[in-house]
Amino acid sequence: MINSGLPDEARQAEWLEAELSSATGRVMIMLHHPPYLCFPDEPSHYDNTDPPGRDWLLGLVQKYGVEAMFTGHAHNFWYDRFGKTDYYLAPSTCFARQDYSEMLRTLPPENSEFGRNDVDKLGYFIVKVFEKGHTVQFVRTFGEELAPGATAAPLRDLAVTPVENTAPRIGFDLRQNWAEIAEVSPSGGLDEFDRKLVRNDYPLLALIEMGVRDIRIPLADLRDPARCQRLRTLTHLGFRPTIFGFGIPSESDLNLIGANKAFLRDWEMTLDWEAISKMQDDFARLNARIGLPIYLSRMRSKSDLPTGSLYFHVINHGFTPADADQLSQLAALTLPGVKGAVFRVGNQMPVGETLSQIDSIVSERQLQASAHLRIAGDNPAEPHVDHNETCARHAEALQLVSNLKATRLFSDTLVDNDRGYFPRQGAIDRAGNPNPLFELIRKAHVPGKT
């Protein structure tokens, strides 16, 4: 009824305000039409609520401290936090909206009716309400329907959400723009005279479904105010961001790190190793000013290659088990704030053996390890698109990681990289839909499962 001007609009408004003002416990609101999709002050379009009704509704949400707000209508998933309110836009169980295929950096999936019948995006929410807080789990239906007289299949086991996951087994690099705002063009369908801005939240949804808590983002992401604010929003869901970069940051970057320290887990810093012995004062200053735990990585050069090996003009960093001498040097330096070392587990390295060696090496030196499990190979032109191989390597790592004393694990590819250097397939495809690796990691975070 909002903005209709009908008598029932006033009666509905009176009812809602009375319900909110008399509520003695926590409040959640469920409605069909979203107040907004991307920004509370976005222009009016078919899929949001026009002012002044929008401002009235959001004003009530703030005034009464609504815990969560759920909406439908746009047939896609988005998440935002409006003040202290978790705001969820729910997908559909029947079809996806074609116009929002513009969010995706790829052609619509095959046989999806140009995005309308993208069945991998269909499903519903399960909301669990606890004494303090709540969680939302997405159950994908993949377009399945129940035949007349048939018995419904049992609900599949669901992974714990990131905020509940007290023992995460693996994290992910967020290489693609995880906070990208996409522009939906006038389609000639529902909006013909303007553009709509929306965020592609399907990578976020995949992380939540898999129970993944630990994410790696470049330090550069803090320089973008919108992305930085989005990062703060996502930590409310339980995500623990690690920042990474090269060298000692500039003064302005140090200010950004300090301002966002409460939202960051730690810091992975790559250095030219030859200079490490002269950097005691640098780390003393960083530790006094920022205080974030630091994992150090060494930049690798042509001189690190075995004789006769082919050199590729690409960035290569991280320790390997063969770098025991450098790790002993790192331990002896006792650099202030330095917690451990970053390791590269190459595509051709035996996973279990390499992780066990890494854990032993750092444990013996009272260090910690951040091990990067690479799906990409060493040759930037060689694709790695064998899901079975990728899953086998990750399964071996997942079985071992809970027994490691001092090693955490990251996978280098959440979203497929299907162009440029190092083409490979990750946990989800460019349309945001699950690959086999997604299911493997999701099951690893199901309570009571391995």
Number of C-alpha atoms within 10 A of each C-alpha: 13 19 13 10 9 10 9 12 14 15 11 13 16 11 12 14 14 11 12 20 12 8 11 8 6 13 15 15 14 12 11 12 17 21 26 22 25 17 13 14 13 15 15 15 17 13 17 19 22 18 15 10 16 19 15 13 18 16 12 15 22 14 11 14 16 21 19 20 21 18 22 18 17 22 22 21 23 21 21 19 17 18 14 12 16 19 24 21 22 23 24 23 18 18 20 23 17 18 20 23 21 17 20 16 13 13 12 19 19 10 11 15 12 15 22 19 21 24 22 18 27 24 22 16 16 10 11 10 10 8 5 6 10 14 16 17 18 21 17 19 16 15 16 12 11 9 8 6 6 8 8 9 7 6 7 8 13 17 23 24 24 25 18 14 18 10 12 19 23 26 26 24 19 19 14 14 12 19 18 14 17 17 14 17 16 14 14 9 8 11 16 12 10 12 14 21 17 19 21 26 19 23 24 19 18 22 24 23 25 26 31 29 25 22 20 22 22 18 20 14 17 20 14 10 10 13 18 17 13 16 22 17 19 17 17 14 19 18 26 22 25 23 21 21 16 16 13 15 14 9 9 10 15 16 14 16 22 17 12 16 14 11 20 19 17 19 23 25 22 21 18 14 14 9 8 16 11 9 13 13 11 13 18 15 14 18 17 11 13 16 17 21 17 25 23 26 25 23 18 17 14 13 8 9 11 9 8 6 9 11 13 11 10 11 8 13 17 20 23 21 19 11 14 15 10 13 20 15 13 20 19 10 15 12 19 18 18 24 20 25 27 25 26 21 24 17 16 11 15 13 20 18 12 19 28 18 15 29 23 18 21 22 17 11 16 12 21 21 25 23 24 21 25 20 27 24 16 17 15 14 12 13 18 19 17 11 15 11 12 21 21 14 18 22 18 15 22 19 13 16 20 15 11 15 14 19 24 21 22 19 21 18 21 26 26 19 21 16 10 8 14 18 20 21 25 27 28 22 21 21 23 24 19 19 18 16 21 20 16 18 25 22 19 22 25 17 12 7 9 14
